[in-house]
Amino acid sequence: MIRKLTFGSVMLYAILAVLVVLYLTPAYMALITALKLPADITLPRAWEIPATLNWGSFSEALEMLKPNLINSIILTICATALSTVLGSLNGYVFSKWKFAGSEIVFTLFLFGMFIPYQVILIPLFQTLRAMNLYGGLPGLILAHVVYGLPITSLIFRNFYAQIPTALIESARLDGAGFFSIYTRIVFPLSVPGFVVTSLWQFTQIWNEFLWGICLTRYSENPITVGLAQLAGGQAVSWNLPMAGSILAAIPVLAIYVFLGRYFIRGLLAGSVKE
């Protein structure tokens, strides 16, 4: 059955097409600039597709950003895994093992979601320095884990609220303890929640810049700081920062391309009560 297009639907698709073009314009500019030779990068010819494709920009940018890329991979994987697992345990406690004043504690716990990075930068710097963690990846990992706990705990709490309490009570009557119930019942049901929190944390940590430049020394800088350094100075070969930005965006894009459907499903998994 062929659906007849109305004037309203045609206008809607036209507006969406214009928005898509506007949204993809920066990506187009980054790609064609990365494929140009430095001598061909001029403002009057910024929109032109290069006659000769310079693929060497990507290999050169990758070589320059390799240490930063490795730092970001270590940082993102460790911080995402820790904040997700700890958030799962917090959500399990706040949803199924409530205690006196747990709702107040949870509300205060969630205030961390609304604290901007800039507000806690100086206290965080002083804390990490006092703990001898300033300047390296362990301190930055700890900062991201702590800052990510409120959102991961909230997502898991809402998700675990859909698990029947009778199931947990039955396990208790059978003699199962806190961790036994979590590992044998709750954890196997948590795949959608882990997908959502992992994708969220991975994106936030990978793209973060402020803490990366303020809390780590040069050798420990993540990929976002490395990109800023590529574009620093007075004479910039703009093909390199553009190639570097595309390389830095590939991991996040790839994850959402392959796991995006599971992200939406997991996000909605705890939103409907039967």
TORSETI-796014 format. One record per residue (C-alpha): residue number from 1; residue in one letter; x, y, z. Coordinates in nm, 2 decimals, padded with zeros to 4 digits. Example, Ala and Ser with C-alpha at 12.3 -4.5 7.8 and 13.67 -1.06 7.14 Angstrom:
! residues 2
{rec 1,"a",{01.23,-00.45,00.78}},
{rec 2,"s",{01.37,-00.11,00.71}},
! end
This chain:
! residues 274
{rec 1,"m",{00.00,00.00,00.00}},
{rec 2,"i",{00.15,00.33,-00.11}},
{rec 3,"r",{00.09,00.62,00.12}},
{rec 4,"k",{-00.01,00.94,-00.04}},
{rec 5,"l",{00.21,01.24,00.04}},
{rec 6,"t",{00.04,01.55,00.17}},
{rec 7,"f",{00.17,01.90,00.16}},
{rec 8,"g",{00.25,01.88,00.54}},
{rec 9,"s",{00.45,01.56,00.51}},
{rec 10,"v",{00.65,01.71,00.21}},
{rec 11,"m",{00.73,02.02,00.42}},
{rec 12,"l",{00.83,01.80,00.71}},
{rec 13,"y",{01.07,01.59,00.50}},
{rec 14,"a",{01.21,01.91,00.34}},
{rec 15,"i",{01.28,02.06,00.68}},
{rec 16,"l",{01.44,01.74,00.80}},
{rec 17,"a",{01.66,01.73,00.49}},
{rec 18,"v",{01.78,02.08,00.56}},
{rec 19,"l",{01.85,02.00,00.92}},
{rec 20,"v",{02.05,01.69,00.82}},
{rec 21,"v",{02.26,01.90,00.58}},
{rec 22,"l",{02.32,02.16,00.84}},
{rec 23,"y",{02.41,01.89,01.10}},
{rec 24,"l",{02.65,01.72,00.86}},
{rec 25,"t",{02.82,02.03,00.74}},
{rec 26,"p",{03.10,02.04,01.01}},
{rec 27,"a",{03.17,01.67,00.94}},
{rec 28,"y",{03.20,01.74,00.56}},
{rec 29,"m",{03.44,02.03,00.63}},
{rec 30,"a",{03.65,01.82,00.86}},
{rec 31,"l",{03.67,01.54,00.61}},
{rec 32,"i",{03.77,01.75,00.30}},
{rec 33,"t",{04.01,01.95,00.50}},
{rec 34,"a",{04.18,01.64,00.63}},
{rec 35,"l",{04.21,01.51,00.27}},
{rec 36,"k",{04.38,01.83,00.15}},
{rec 37,"l",{04.75,01.92,00.13}},
{rec 38,"p",{04.85,02.21,00.37}},
{rec 39,"a",{04.91,02.44,00.08}},
{rec 40,"d",{04.56,02.38,-00.05}},
{rec 41,"i",{04.38,02.48,00.27}},
{rec 42,"t",{04.27,02.84,00.22}},
{rec 43,"l",{03.95,03.01,00.33}},
{rec 44,"p",{03.82,03.09,-00.03}},
{rec 45,"r",{03.86,02.72,-00.13}},
{rec 46,"a",{03.74,02.58,00.20}},
{rec 47,"w",{03.43,02.41,00.05}},
{rec 48,"e",{03.61,02.26,-00.25}},
{rec 49,"i",{03.68,01.89,-00.27}},
{rec 50,"p",{04.05,01.84,-00.32}},
{rec 51,"a",{04.17,01.73,-00.66}},
{rec 52,"t",{04.43,01.50,-00.50}},
{rec 53,"l",{04.34,01.31,-00.19}},
{rec 54,"n",{04.60,01.33,00.09}},
{rec 55,"w",{04.54,01.02,00.30}},
{rec 56,"g",{04.87,01.07,00.47}},
{rec 57,"s",{04.71,01.32,00.71}},
{rec 58,"f",{04.54,01.03,00.89}},
{rec 59,"s",{04.85,00.82,00.93}},
{rec 60,"e",{05.05,01.13,01.05}},
{rec 61,"a",{04.78,01.24,01.29}},
{rec 62,"l",{04.75,00.88,01.43}},
{rec 63,"e",{05.12,00.86,01.49}},
{rec 64,"m",{05.12,01.20,01.67}},
{rec 65,"l",{04.81,01.11,01.88}},
{rec 66,"k",{04.90,00.74,01.95}},
{rec 67,"p",{05.01,00.80,02.31}},
{rec 68,"n",{04.69,01.01,02.38}},
{rec 69,"l",{04.48,00.74,02.22}},
{rec 70,"i",{04.62,00.47,02.44}},
{rec 71,"n",{04.57,00.69,02.74}},
{rec 72,"s",{04.20,00.75,02.65}},
{rec 73,"i",{04.14,00.38,02.59}},
{rec 74,"i",{04.28,00.29,02.93}},
{rec 75,"l",{04.10,00.58,03.10}},
{rec 76,"t",{03.76,00.51,02.93}},
{rec 77,"i",{03.76,00.13,02.98}},
{rec 78,"c",{03.86,00.14,03.34}},
{rec 79,"a",{03.64,00.43,03.45}},
{rec 80,"t",{03.34,00.30,03.26}},
{rec 81,"a",{03.37,-00.05,03.40}},
{rec 82,"l",{03.42,00.07,03.76}},
{rec 83,"s",{03.14,00.33,03.75}},
{rec 84,"t",{02.90,00.09,03.59}},
{rec 85,"v",{02.96,-00.20,03.83}},
{rec 86,"l",{02.95,00.03,04.14}},
{rec 87,"g",{02.64,00.20,04.00}},
{rec 88,"s",{02.48,-00.14,03.96}},
{rec 89,"l",{02.55,-00.23,04.32}},
{rec 90,"n",{02.41,00.11,04.44}},
{rec 91,"g",{02.10,00.07,04.23}},
{rec 92,"y",{02.06,-00.28,04.37}},
{rec 93,"v",{02.08,-00.15,04.73}},
{rec 94,"f",{01.86,00.15,04.68}},
{rec 95,"s",{01.59,-00.06,04.51}},
{rec 96,"k",{01.59,-00.39,04.69}},
{rec 97,"w",{01.78,-00.35,05.02}},
{rec 98,"k",{01.63,-00.02,05.14}},
{rec 99,"f",{01.72,00.10,05.49}},
{rec 100,"a",{01.61,00.38,05.72}},
{rec 101,"g",{01.66,00.71,05.54}},
{rec 102,"s",{01.76,00.54,05.21}},
{rec 103,"e",{01.54,00.77,05.01}},
{rec 104,"i",{01.70,01.08,05.16}},
{rec 105,"v",{02.05,00.94,05.10}},
{rec 106,"f",{01.96,00.86,04.74}},
{rec 107,"t",{01.82,01.21,04.68}},
{rec 108,"l",{02.14,01.36,04.83}},
{rec 109,"f",{02.34,01.12,04.62}},
{rec 110,"l",{02.18,01.24,04.30}},
{rec 111,"f",{02.28,01.60,04.36}},
{rec 112,"g",{02.61,01.50,04.22}},
{rec 113,"m",{02.45,01.48,03.87}},
{rec 114,"f",{02.39,01.86,03.88}},
{rec 115,"i",{02.74,01.97,03.99}},
{rec 116,"p",{02.93,02.12,03.70}},
{rec 117,"y",{03.29,02.01,03.63}},
{rec 118,"q",{03.42,02.36,03.68}},
{rec 119,"v",{03.27,02.40,04.03}},
{rec 120,"i",{03.46,02.10,04.18}},
{rec 121,"l",{03.78,02.14,03.98}},
{rec 122,"i",{03.99,02.31,04.25}},
{rec 123,"p",{03.88,02.09,04.54}},
{rec 124,"l",{03.93,01.79,04.31}},
{rec 125,"f",{04.28,01.90,04.23}},
{rec 126,"q",{04.37,01.95,04.59}},
{rec 127,"t",{04.22,01.61,04.69}},
{rec 128,"l",{04.41,01.42,04.42}},
{rec 129,"r",{04.73,01.60,04.51}},
{rec 130,"a",{04.68,01.51,04.88}},
{rec 131,"m",{04.62,01.14,04.77}},
{rec 132,"n",{04.94,01.15,04.55}},
{rec 133,"l",{04.72,01.07,04.25}},
{rec 134,"y",{04.75,01.40,04.07}},
{rec 135,"g",{04.91,01.40,03.72}},
{rec 136,"g",{04.84,01.04,03.63}},
{rec 137,"l",{04.56,00.82,03.49}},
{rec 138,"p",{04.46,00.66,03.82}},
{rec 139,"g",{04.36,01.00,03.96}},
{rec 140,"l",{04.16,01.09,03.65}},
{rec 141,"i",{04.00,00.74,03.65}},
{rec 142,"l",{03.89,00.79,04.01}},
{rec 143,"a",{03.75,01.13,03.94}},
{rec 144,"h",{03.53,01.00,03.65}},
{rec 145,"v",{03.42,00.70,03.85}},
{rec 146,"v",{03.30,00.91,04.14}},
{rec 147,"y",{03.14,01.17,03.92}},
{rec 148,"g",{02.96,00.90,03.71}},
{rec 149,"l",{02.81,00.72,04.01}},
{rec 150,"p",{02.50,00.93,04.05}},
{rec 151,"i",{02.37,00.88,03.69}},
{rec 152,"t",{02.47,00.51,03.68}},
{rec 153,"s",{02.30,00.45,04.02}},
{rec 154,"l",{01.99,00.62,03.91}},
{rec 155,"i",{01.96,00.42,03.58}},
{rec 156,"f",{02.02,00.09,03.76}},
{rec 157,"r",{01.78,00.18,04.05}},
{rec 158,"n",{01.50,00.25,03.80}},
{rec 159,"f",{01.58,-00.07,03.61}},
{rec 160,"y",{01.59,-00.29,03.92}},
{rec 161,"a",{01.27,-00.15,04.04}},
{rec 162,"q",{01.10,-00.35,03.77}},
{rec 163,"i",{01.23,-00.68,03.91}},
{rec 164,"p",{00.96,-00.84,04.13}},
{rec 165,"t",{01.04,-00.80,04.50}},
{rec 166,"a",{00.88,-01.14,04.56}},
{rec 167,"l",{01.17,-01.29,04.36}},
{rec 168,"i",{01.43,-01.14,04.59}},
{rec 169,"e",{01.23,-01.24,04.90}},
{rec 170,"s",{01.21,-01.60,04.78}},
{rec 171,"a",{01.58,-01.61,04.74}},
{rec 172,"r",{01.63,-01.47,05.09}},
{rec 173,"l",{01.40,-01.74,05.23}},
{rec 174,"d",{01.61,-02.00,05.05}},
{rec 175,"g",{01.92,-01.87,05.24}},
{rec 176,"a",{02.07,-01.66,04.97}},
{rec 177,"g",{02.26,-01.35,05.09}},
{rec 178,"f",{02.33,-01.01,04.94}},
{rec 179,"f",{02.59,-01.10,04.69}},
{rec 180,"s",{02.44,-01.44,04.61}},
{rec 181,"i",{02.11,-01.28,04.50}},
{rec 182,"y",{02.30,-01.01,04.31}},
{rec 183,"t",{02.53,-01.25,04.11}},
{rec 184,"r",{02.27,-01.53,04.05}},
{rec 185,"i",{01.95,-01.33,04.00}},
{rec 186,"v",{02.00,-00.96,03.95}},
{rec 187,"f",{02.32,-00.94,03.75}},
{rec 188,"p",{02.20,-01.18,03.47}},
{rec 189,"l",{01.90,-00.96,03.43}},
{rec 190,"s",{02.11,-00.64,03.41}},
{rec 191,"v",{02.23,-00.66,03.05}},
{rec 192,"p",{02.01,-00.37,02.92}},
{rec 193,"g",{02.11,-00.15,03.21}},
{rec 194,"f",{02.48,-00.22,03.16}},
{rec 195,"v",{02.45,-00.14,02.79}},
{rec 196,"v",{02.29,00.20,02.87}},
{rec 197,"t",{02.53,00.30,03.14}},
{rec 198,"s",{02.84,00.18,02.96}},
{rec 199,"l",{02.75,00.37,02.64}},
{rec 200,"w",{02.67,00.68,02.84}},
{rec 201,"q",{02.98,00.67,03.05}},
{rec 202,"f",{03.20,00.58,02.75}},
{rec 203,"t",{03.08,00.88,02.56}},
{rec 204,"q",{03.11,01.13,02.85}},
{rec 205,"i",{03.46,01.01,02.95}},
{rec 206,"w",{03.60,00.99,02.60}},
{rec 207,"n",{03.48,01.34,02.51}},
{rec 208,"e",{03.58,01.51,02.84}},
{rec 209,"f",{03.85,01.78,02.81}},
{rec 210,"l",{03.86,02.00,03.12}},
{rec 211,"w",{03.97,01.74,03.37}},
{rec 212,"g",{04.20,01.58,03.11}},
{rec 213,"i",{04.40,01.90,03.07}},
{rec 214,"c",{04.39,02.01,03.43}},
{rec 215,"l",{04.45,01.68,03.62}},
{rec 216,"t",{04.71,01.50,03.41}},
{rec 217,"r",{05.06,01.57,03.31}},
{rec 218,"y",{05.17,01.59,02.94}},
{rec 219,"s",{05.25,01.22,02.91}},
{rec 220,"e",{04.91,01.11,03.05}},
{rec 221,"n",{04.69,01.35,02.85}},
{rec 222,"p",{04.38,01.19,02.68}},
{rec 223,"i",{04.29,01.22,02.32}},
{rec 224,"t",{04.09,01.54,02.36}},
{rec 225,"v",{04.39,01.72,02.50}},
{rec 226,"g",{04.61,01.58,02.23}},
{rec 227,"l",{04.37,01.72,01.96}},
{rec 228,"a",{04.39,02.07,02.12}},
{rec 229,"q",{04.77,02.05,02.11}},
{rec 230,"l",{04.76,01.95,01.74}},
{rec 231,"a",{04.58,02.28,01.67}},
{rec 232,"g",{04.80,02.49,01.90}},
{rec 233,"g",{05.06,02.73,01.78}},
{rec 234,"q",{05.06,03.01,01.52}},
{rec 235,"a",{05.12,02.81,01.20}},
{rec 236,"v",{04.87,02.52,01.21}},
{rec 237,"s",{04.85,02.25,00.94}},
{rec 238,"w",{04.47,02.22,00.96}},
{rec 239,"n",{04.46,01.89,00.78}},
{rec 240,"l",{04.62,01.72,01.09}},
{rec 241,"p",{04.37,01.84,01.35}},
{rec 242,"m",{04.08,01.76,01.12}},
{rec 243,"a",{04.22,01.41,01.06}},
{rec 244,"g",{04.28,01.37,01.43}},
{rec 245,"s",{03.92,01.48,01.51}},
{rec 246,"i",{03.78,01.22,01.27}},
{rec 247,"l",{04.00,00.95,01.42}},
{rec 248,"a",{03.90,01.05,01.77}},
{rec 249,"a",{03.53,01.03,01.68}},
{rec 250,"i",{03.55,00.68,01.52}},
{rec 251,"p",{03.53,00.48,01.85}},
{rec 252,"v",{03.22,00.66,01.98}},
{rec 253,"l",{03.05,00.65,01.63}},
{rec 254,"a",{03.13,00.28,01.59}},
{rec 255,"i",{02.99,00.19,01.93}},
{rec 256,"y",{02.66,00.38,01.86}},
{rec 257,"v",{02.63,00.23,01.51}},
{rec 258,"f",{02.66,-00.13,01.64}},
{rec 259,"l",{02.50,-00.09,01.99}},
{rec 260,"g",{02.26,00.21,01.93}},
{rec 261,"r",{01.95,-00.01,01.91}},
{rec 262,"y",{02.04,-00.18,02.24}},
{rec 263,"f",{02.09,00.16,02.40}},
{rec 264,"i",{01.74,00.27,02.32}},
{rec 265,"r",{01.59,-00.06,02.43}},
{rec 266,"g",{01.79,-00.05,02.76}},
{rec 267,"l",{01.69,00.31,02.81}},
{rec 268,"l",{01.32,00.22,02.79}},
{rec 269,"a",{01.35,-00.11,02.97}},
{rec 270,"g",{01.28,00.04,03.31}},
{rec 271,"s",{01.04,00.31,03.20}},
{rec 272,"v",{00.72,00.12,03.20}},
{rec 273,"k",{00.55,-00.05,03.49}},
{rec 274,"e",{00.32,-00.34,03.43}},
! end
